[in-house]
Amino acid sequence: IKRTVIGEARAGCFGNNLRDLYRSRADIHAQAGRMPPAEQLSKKSPCHVCLQYTLYISMLARAKNLVLDMLFPRTCLACEKGLSTSDAHTIICDACLTAIPLYDAVHCPTCMRRIPQGEELCHPEAKYVLAGATHYAHSAVQKLIWQMKYENWLSAAEPVGALLTNYLRKLPHDFTGYHVVAVPLHKNREWKRGFNQAALLGGAVSKALYLPVIAKNLVRVKEKTTKED
């Protein structure tokens, strides 16, 4: 856990440094005391100084991860065993992730009844169906969602997104013509958290199922407390 927390904190600081370093080529050359010819600034011929900066940043990232792995070895969030380099994700091992059971149907949002393919909705007044990938009672699911939603671990969004996309792929349903719309956070909550977890998961679904994302058609007007959320 310490490894992941420190990794997340360092990642934020490192991201700020990246934004500071990635400036225009003219600024980089100006800091070096010389200005490049205009033709050297074209996209087809990247300048030598920019390539050096890119290589330098890549080496810093690798060195940072190496030091953190030595001081705080990566462990699985679920079983607390060491993670190997073959694991697809950085906070949960492949064995624990694949052990999470996935549903194979959608459910009624009113009574939570399973709705097999081709059956009518048992409560016609419901305006949507509930497509939950798995049950929250599973301990690994609880830990992943808690760390993503309340501890602000961006790395938890990737395995949760993998669960959601694997579930949707199992459904006997054609998603052609569908769009992905993430439920927004209130602007104050998103500013404090730094991201919207629904948007991260929606991005994973969009990428996996090749669905377009509609990002600005919903606005959260009322700010909820943490307990209400």
Salt bridges, closest charged atoms under 4 A:
ASP69 OD1 - ARG3 NH2 3.13
ASP69 OD1 - ARG74 NE 3.18
ASP104 OD1 - ARG114 NH2 3.09
GLU119 OE1 - ARG113 NH2 3.05
GLU158 OE2 - HIS89 ND1 3.65
GLU223 OE1 - HIS186 ND1 3.92
ASP229 OD2 - ARG189 NH1 3.06
